[in-house]
Amino acid sequence: MSETWTTVASCESVTAASPKEVVVGEHILAIFRYQNRLFAIDGMCAHQGGPIAEGEVAHGCVTCPWHGWQYELETGIQTINRQPLQRTYEVRELNGEIQVRL
């Protein structure tokens, strides 16, 4: 696994009410703050590429706004078939910045 952390946003730019979609190289990520924790997950829904960062978050899951597929923020597991369909990434806050490790 890479030891390189990449800054993707300022800490203030990602709130519980305002997730953020970011592009890092060839990766599109959705960054969420839920219950005072940060989560980074593939930004495109495994079903048909919907924008995950625009989804609603409840009970630790995000719902894709296009077709309602739901994924656990922590694991990327799809809630119906219990398969890990969305990749998750390590994420941290450091010196006012949000960083991910790809």
C-alpha positions as a Markdown table, in Angstrom:
| # | Residue | x | y | z |
|---|---|---|---|---|
| 1 | Met | 0.0 | 0.0 | 0.0 |
| 2 | Ser | 1.2 | 3.5 | -0.8 |
| 3 | Glu | 2.5 | 5.5 | 2.1 |
| 4 | Thr | 1.7 | 8.8 | 0.2 |
| 5 | Trp | -1.1 | 10.9 | 1.5 |
| 6 | Thr | -2.8 | 13.3 | -0.9 |
| 7 | Thr | -4.5 | 16.5 | 0.2 |
| 8 | Val | -8.0 | 16.6 | -1.3 |
| 9 | Ala | -9.8 | 19.4 | 0.6 |
| 10 | Ser | -9.8 | 21.7 | 3.6 |
| 11 | Cys | -11.4 | 20.4 | 6.8 |
| 12 | Glu | -13.9 | 23.3 | 6.7 |
| 13 | Ser | -15.1 | 22.3 | 3.2 |
| 14 | Val | -16.5 | 18.9 | 4.3 |
| 15 | Thr | -19.3 | 19.0 | 6.8 |
| 16 | Ala | -22.1 | 16.6 | 7.7 |
| 17 | Ala | -24.4 | 18.6 | 5.5 |
| 18 | Ser | -21.9 | 19.1 | 2.7 |
| 19 | Pro | -20.0 | 16.1 | 1.4 |
| 20 | Lys | -17.5 | 16.7 | -1.3 |
| 21 | Glu | -16.6 | 15.0 | -4.6 |
| 22 | Val | -12.9 | 15.3 | -5.5 |
| 23 | Val | -10.7 | 14.0 | -8.3 |
| 24 | Val | -7.3 | 12.6 | -7.5 |
| 25 | Gly | -5.5 | 11.5 | -10.6 |
| 26 | Glu | -7.8 | 8.9 | -12.2 |
| 27 | His | -9.9 | 8.5 | -9.1 |
| 28 | Ile | -13.2 | 10.2 | -8.3 |
| 29 | Leu | -13.8 | 10.1 | -4.6 |
| 30 | Ala | -16.7 | 11.1 | -2.3 |
| 31 | Ile | -15.6 | 12.5 | 1.1 |
| 32 | Phe | -18.2 | 12.4 | 3.9 |
| 33 | Arg | -18.2 | 13.6 | 7.5 |
| 34 | Tyr | -20.6 | 11.5 | 9.5 |
| 35 | Gln | -20.8 | 11.4 | 13.3 |
| 36 | Asn | -17.6 | 13.4 | 13.5 |
| 37 | Arg | -15.7 | 10.9 | 11.4 |
| 38 | Leu | -14.4 | 11.2 | 7.9 |
| 39 | Phe | -15.0 | 8.6 | 5.2 |
| 40 | Ala | -13.7 | 8.4 | 1.6 |
| 41 | Ile | -15.4 | 6.1 | -0.9 |
| 42 | Asp | -15.5 | 5.7 | -4.6 |
| 43 | Gly | -17.3 | 8.7 | -6.0 |
| 44 | Met | -19.1 | 6.8 | -8.8 |
| 45 | Cys | -21.8 | 4.3 | -7.9 |
| 46 | Ala | -21.0 | 0.7 | -8.8 |
| 47 | His | -24.5 | 0.3 | -10.3 |
| 48 | Gln | -24.5 | 2.9 | -13.0 |
| 49 | Gly | -22.0 | 5.6 | -12.1 |
| 50 | Gly | -24.2 | 7.9 | -10.1 |
| 51 | Pro | -22.6 | 10.7 | -8.1 |
| 52 | Ile | -22.2 | 9.2 | -4.6 |
| 53 | Ala | -21.2 | 12.6 | -3.0 |
| 54 | Glu | -24.7 | 13.9 | -3.9 |
| 55 | Gly | -26.4 | 11.0 | -2.0 |
| 56 | Glu | -28.2 | 11.2 | 1.3 |
| 57 | Val | -26.4 | 9.8 | 4.4 |
| 58 | Ala | -28.2 | 8.0 | 7.2 |
| 59 | His | -27.4 | 5.3 | 9.7 |
| 60 | Gly | -23.8 | 5.0 | 8.4 |
| 61 | Cys | -24.9 | 4.5 | 4.8 |
| 62 | Val | -25.0 | 6.7 | 1.7 |
| 63 | Thr | -27.8 | 6.3 | -0.9 |
| 64 | Cys | -27.0 | 6.9 | -4.5 |
| 65 | Pro | -29.3 | 9.7 | -5.8 |
| 66 | Trp | -29.8 | 8.0 | -9.2 |
| 67 | His | -31.3 | 4.6 | -8.3 |
| 68 | Gly | -31.2 | 4.3 | -4.6 |
| 69 | Trp | -28.4 | 1.8 | -4.1 |
| 70 | Gln | -27.0 | 2.0 | -0.6 |
| 71 | Tyr | -23.4 | 1.5 | 0.6 |
| 72 | Glu | -21.9 | 1.5 | 4.1 |
| 73 | Leu | -19.5 | 4.4 | 4.4 |
| 74 | Glu | -17.0 | 2.5 | 6.4 |
| 75 | Thr | -16.8 | -0.7 | 4.3 |
| 76 | Gly | -18.2 | 0.1 | 0.9 |
| 77 | Ile | -20.6 | -2.9 | 1.3 |
| 78 | Gln | -23.8 | -2.7 | -0.7 |
| 79 | Thr | -26.6 | -3.0 | 1.9 |
| 80 | Ile | -28.9 | -5.5 | 0.0 |
| 81 | Asn | -26.4 | -8.1 | -1.4 |
| 82 | Arg | -23.8 | -7.5 | 1.3 |
| 83 | Gln | -21.0 | -7.4 | -1.2 |
| 84 | Pro | -18.1 | -4.8 | -1.0 |
| 85 | Leu | -19.0 | -3.0 | -4.3 |
| 86 | Gln | -17.5 | 0.5 | -3.5 |
| 87 | Arg | -13.9 | 0.9 | -2.7 |
| 88 | Thr | -13.0 | 2.8 | 0.5 |
| 89 | Tyr | -9.9 | 4.7 | 1.2 |
| 90 | Glu | -8.0 | 5.7 | 4.3 |
| 91 | Val | -8.7 | 9.3 | 5.2 |
| 92 | Arg | -7.3 | 11.7 | 7.8 |
| 93 | Glu | -7.3 | 15.3 | 9.0 |
| 94 | Leu | -3.9 | 17.0 | 9.3 |
| 95 | Asn | -3.2 | 20.6 | 9.8 |
| 96 | Gly | -6.6 | 21.8 | 8.6 |
| 97 | Glu | -6.5 | 19.6 | 5.5 |
| 98 | Ile | -8.3 | 16.3 | 4.6 |
| 99 | Gln | -5.9 | 13.8 | 3.1 |
| 100 | Val | -6.5 | 10.4 | 1.5 |
| 101 | Arg | -4.2 | 7.5 | 0.8 |
| 102 | Leu | -4.9 | 5.8 | -2.5 |
